[in-house]
Amino acid sequence: MAKIKQVMTVKDIAEYLDMHPMTIYKFVKNGRIPAFKVGTSWRIKRESIQKWIKEREQSANGGEAI
């Protein structure tokens, strides 16, 4: 049974969102996705990306929760 990661890498997030890693790097660098650095590598908390997704869903639906 695989352990669910609470802190994910850019590669993890790219796979999770089915996006190219460079797109995730761009989103992180311009502040569109909340992230933090560990050394030279970016990390994103699973909780933060889930909140970010929910916010995108709500704005796409005129502010209404799904």
C-alpha positions as CSV (number, residue, x, y, z in Angstrom):
1,M,0.0,0.0,0.0
2,A,1.5,3.3,-1.1
3,K,1.8,6.1,1.4
4,I,0.1,9.3,0.4
5,K,2.7,12.1,0.2
6,Q,1.8,15.3,2.2
7,V,4.5,17.3,0.5
8,M,5.0,16.9,-3.2
9,T,7.6,17.8,-5.8
10,V,7.0,19.7,-9.0
11,K,7.1,16.4,-10.8
12,D,4.5,14.9,-8.4
13,I,2.2,17.9,-9.0
14,A,2.7,17.8,-12.8
15,E,1.7,14.1,-12.8
16,Y,-1.2,14.8,-10.4
17,L,-2.6,17.6,-12.6
18,D,-1.6,15.9,-15.9
19,M,0.5,19.0,-16.8
20,H,4.0,19.5,-18.0
21,P,6.5,20.1,-15.2
22,M,7.7,23.4,-16.8
23,T,4.2,24.7,-16.6
24,I,4.1,23.9,-12.9
25,Y,7.5,25.7,-12.5
26,K,6.1,28.8,-14.2
27,F,3.0,28.7,-12.0
28,V,5.1,28.4,-8.9
29,K,7.6,31.1,-9.9
30,N,4.8,33.6,-10.6
31,G,2.9,32.7,-7.4
32,R,-0.1,31.1,-9.1
33,I,0.5,27.8,-7.1
34,P,1.5,28.1,-3.5
35,A,4.9,26.5,-2.9
36,F,8.1,26.7,-0.8
37,K,11.7,25.8,-1.4
38,V,13.8,23.1,0.3
39,G,17.3,23.9,-0.7
40,T,17.0,24.5,-4.4
41,S,13.9,22.4,-5.0
42,W,10.3,23.5,-4.9
43,R,7.8,21.7,-2.7
44,I,4.0,21.9,-2.6
45,K,1.8,20.8,0.2
46,R,-1.0,18.4,-0.9
47,E,-3.4,20.4,1.2
48,S,-2.4,23.6,-0.6
49,I,-2.8,22.2,-4.1
50,Q,-6.2,20.7,-3.2
51,K,-7.3,24.1,-1.9
52,W,-5.9,25.7,-5.0
53,I,-7.9,23.3,-7.2
54,K,-11.1,24.0,-5.3
55,E,-10.6,27.7,-5.7
56,R,-10.1,27.3,-9.5
57,E,-13.3,25.1,-9.6
58,Q,-15.3,27.8,-7.7
59,S,-14.1,30.6,-9.9
60,A,-14.9,28.6,-13.0
61,N,-18.4,28.1,-11.7
62,G,-19.1,31.8,-10.9
63,G,-18.0,31.5,-7.2
64,E,-20.4,28.6,-6.4
65,A,-19.1,25.6,-4.6
66,I,-19.5,22.3,-6.5
